[in-house]
Structure formats: C-alpha cells, structure tokens
Amino acid sequence: MTPHIRVIDRAGAADTTTSDTDEATNRVRDALRTLVQTAREGGRDEGGGRSWAVLGEFGGTEPDNDRAVAHDRVGRLAVRLAVDIVIAVGETRIVRALHQGAVMEGSWGDEARMVADADAAVEMLLAEIGDGDVVLVAGDGSDLSAVTRNLLDGQRCVATLVESPNGTER
C-alpha cells in the first residue's frame, strides 16, 4: 500500500531568511503548532498518522551562542507540543543544539534523531512514513527544500502539500 501523507513546507523560502533569530524562531514555532494541529485534524488521536518535524538551521546573524540557544528552544518546543519524530538535519553546532533540546526535554528512543544532510532525511522518511502522517520541513537553504520536492515527487508515497512557503494551501 502506498502511504498518503501531508507535507507542510516552510523550507528554503525567501521569507524565512532573516537577520533576527527570534523572528525565525517564531516562524518555526508557528509551523510546529500547525504541524500538530494538522496531525490531530487527520485523526492522529484515534491512531492515525504521526507528526514528523524535519528541522535544519534557520535565520539569524547573531553570535552562534545565541542561535544555539534559540534552536535548543525549538527542539524543546517540539517535544512539548508532542511532535512524534524530530529530525535535526545538519552537522553544525547549531543543529546539534536543536537535537539536544529535544532530547533534554524528554524525547527518548528514536523520537529525536539527527542526520547529516537532506538526503539522509529523505531516506529515513521514505523508509518510515506511513499513511496519514504529516511532515513539516522547516529551515533555511535549498537543501531542505529538496526534502519537500522529493516527498511531493516521489514514487513511494502520495503527498499533498498542505502549506506552501508563503503560507497558502495548494
């Protein structure tokens, strides 16, 4: 059976790149809330699909310490909102902070994962996504946009774009 999933795309959009890490963090937080709401509307509470957050580095020109703290907070928020699987994409200190935030907030087992790049994230998703799952892809850069393109164009699942980078549904 080919799984049907929904994708929320907030990756690589021009409007997500900002010099202010707090502004970028707020956009990712809003996207996480949309992810959880979309999953619940799809019947997740009755045993339906899972929620996946594929998150990379986002916005900001502040010092790395400030950006790391902001990413840590996003990882923690994902756990508080009960996102089923958080995938941190990248090998930077900033992305490790995001992953560590999720782990420290209470994700255990394989609920918080870290992969080197977008290709590894796609491989993981295609191996594990199931019918009714909702996938949020958020972060700056074209690498993460490739995750969305692969999910939408792939032969291994039927994906519907719930939200485009500019916030409209397609």
LOKE-29370 format. One line per 10 residues: for each residue z, x, y of C-alpha. Coordinates in nm, 4 decimals. Last residue first. Layout:
Z,X,Y; ...
# end
This chain:
-0.2674,-0.2094,2.4094; 0.0619,-0.2535,2.5954; 0.1147,-0.1062,2.9377; 0.3790,0.1547,3.0241; 0.1552,0.4249,3.1707; 0.1859,0.6385,2.8573; 0.0776,0.3477,2.6347; 0.3167,0.1059,2.4718; 0.2992,-0.0775,2.1418; 0.0088,0.1179,1.9955
-0.0552,-0.0287,1.6525; -0.0743,0.1993,1.3517; -0.2294,0.1377,1.0120; -0.1310,0.4252,0.7874; -0.2830,0.6985,0.5731; -0.6307,0.7110,0.7289; -0.5083,0.8485,1.0577; -0.6482,0.7591,1.3978; -0.3389,0.5982,1.5508; -0.0922,0.8304,1.3793
-0.3029,1.1375,1.4518; -0.3527,1.0410,1.8158; 0.0216,0.9855,1.8581; 0.1089,1.3228,1.7074; -0.1662,1.4913,1.9115; 0.0008,1.3613,2.2273; 0.2950,1.5758,2.1213; 0.0876,1.8916,2.1527; -0.0633,1.7763,2.4836; 0.2490,1.8524,2.6765
0.5610,1.6776,2.7878; 0.7916,1.4751,2.5706; 0.8093,1.1447,2.3880; 0.6671,1.0008,2.0647; 0.8493,0.6850,1.9587; 0.7738,0.5635,1.6066; 0.8446,0.2118,1.4789; 0.8524,0.1491,1.1041; 0.7327,-0.1861,0.9702; 0.5818,-0.0466,0.6510
0.6963,0.3042,0.5798; 0.6857,0.6461,0.7312; 0.7757,0.9330,0.5002; 0.4857,1.1630,0.4161; 0.2832,1.0707,0.7234; 0.5840,1.1328,0.9450; 0.6643,1.4729,0.7984; 0.3054,1.5954,0.8219; 0.2781,1.4648,1.1769; 0.5988,1.6448,1.2784
0.4771,1.9685,1.1167; 0.1513,1.9443,1.3106; 0.3429,1.8765,1.6322; 0.5349,2.2033,1.6083; 0.8289,2.3955,1.4664; 1.0260,2.1075,1.3187; 1.3862,1.9987,1.3720; 1.5531,1.7081,1.1959; 1.8355,1.4713,1.2738; 1.8786,1.1859,1.0221
1.8327,1.4257,0.7303; 2.1933,1.4479,0.6239; 2.4156,1.3785,0.9188; 2.3759,1.2388,1.2650; 2.7179,1.2148,1.4278; 2.7057,1.3051,1.7934; 2.7121,1.6763,1.7132; 2.3940,1.6477,1.5071; 2.2074,1.4545,1.7764; 2.3166,1.6981,2.0460
2.2203,1.9911,1.8222; 1.8658,1.8590,1.7948; 1.8317,1.8232,2.1707; 1.9898,2.1653,2.2253; 1.7442,2.3178,1.9750; 1.4655,2.1694,2.1862; 1.5932,2.3507,2.4961; 1.6448,2.6790,2.3094; 1.2791,2.6673,2.2173; 1.1349,2.6203,1.8707
0.9539,2.2927,1.9067; 0.9696,1.9288,1.7988; 1.3064,1.7560,1.7574; 1.2723,1.4747,1.5020; 1.5334,1.2006,1.5301; 1.5492,0.9554,1.2391; 1.7290,0.6185,1.2298; 1.7806,0.5629,1.6016; 2.1260,0.4047,1.6196; 2.1538,0.3815,2.0014
2.4486,0.6222,1.9905; 2.2419,0.8629,1.7789; 1.9507,0.8623,2.0241; 2.1997,0.9016,2.3083; 2.3353,1.2232,2.1570; 1.9902,1.3772,2.1336; 1.9193,1.2715,2.4940; 2.2461,1.4265,2.6102; 2.1608,1.7573,2.4431; 1.8257,1.7491,2.6258
2.0028,1.7186,2.9612; 2.2440,2.0010,2.8726; 1.9537,2.2256,2.7715; 1.7744,2.1498,3.1000; 2.0797,2.2518,3.2994; 2.1171,2.5753,3.1016; 1.7435,2.6447,3.1289; 1.7563,2.6518,3.5092; 1.5885,2.3588,3.6843; 1.2117,2.3168,3.6799
1.2167,1.9870,3.4999; 1.0203,1.7797,3.2607; 1.0399,1.7246,2.8863; 1.0763,1.9286,2.5704; 0.9914,1.7506,2.2491; 1.1011,1.4278,2.0863; 0.9756,1.2358,1.7834; 1.2102,0.9363,1.7690; 1.1771,0.7307,1.4492; 1.3081,0.3749,1.4035
1.3094,0.2283,1.0546; 1.1265,-0.0755,0.9265; 1.2669,-0.3961,0.7837; 1.5994,-0.4495,0.6062; 1.7009,-0.7666,0.7901; 1.8305,-0.5735,1.0923; 1.4946,-0.3977,1.1133; 1.3203,-0.7310,1.1623; 1.0460,-0.6274,1.3996; 1.2456,-0.7308,1.7041
1.5075,-0.4777,1.5983; 1.2523,-0.1966,1.5819; 1.1114,-0.2896,1.9239; 1.4607,-0.2943,2.0776; 1.5461,0.0447,1.9270; 1.2245,0.2017,2.0506; 1.2528,0.0424,2.3958; 1.6031,0.1899,2.4293; 1.4663,0.5302,2.3310; 1.1874,0.4939,2.5903
1.4421,0.4177,2.8618; 1.6346,0.7315,2.7635; 1.3104,0.9327,2.7765; 1.2401,0.8066,3.1280; 1.5975,0.8801,3.2374; 1.5718,1.2343,3.1022; 1.2510,1.2919,3.2996; 1.4240,1.1797,3.6196; 1.7289,1.3953,3.5452; 1.5062,1.6974,3.4717
1.3504,1.6799,3.8179; 1.0334,1.8819,3.8649; 0.8396,1.6062,3.6966; 0.5976,1.5594,3.4116; 0.6324,1.2089,3.2681; 0.3717,1.0547,3.4995; 0.0984,1.2858,3.3739; 0.1483,1.1573,3.0223; 0.1955,1.4151,2.7498; 0.3991,1.1915,2.5261
0.5435,0.8493,2.6055; 0.3661,0.6680,2.3238; 0.5458,0.3888,2.1403; 0.3856,0.3574,1.7969; 0.4068,0.0619,1.5583; 0.3684,0.0984,1.1832; 0.1679,-0.0690,0.9080; 0.2076,0.1082,0.5764; -0.0924,0.1342,0.3443; 0.0000,0.0000,0.0000
# end
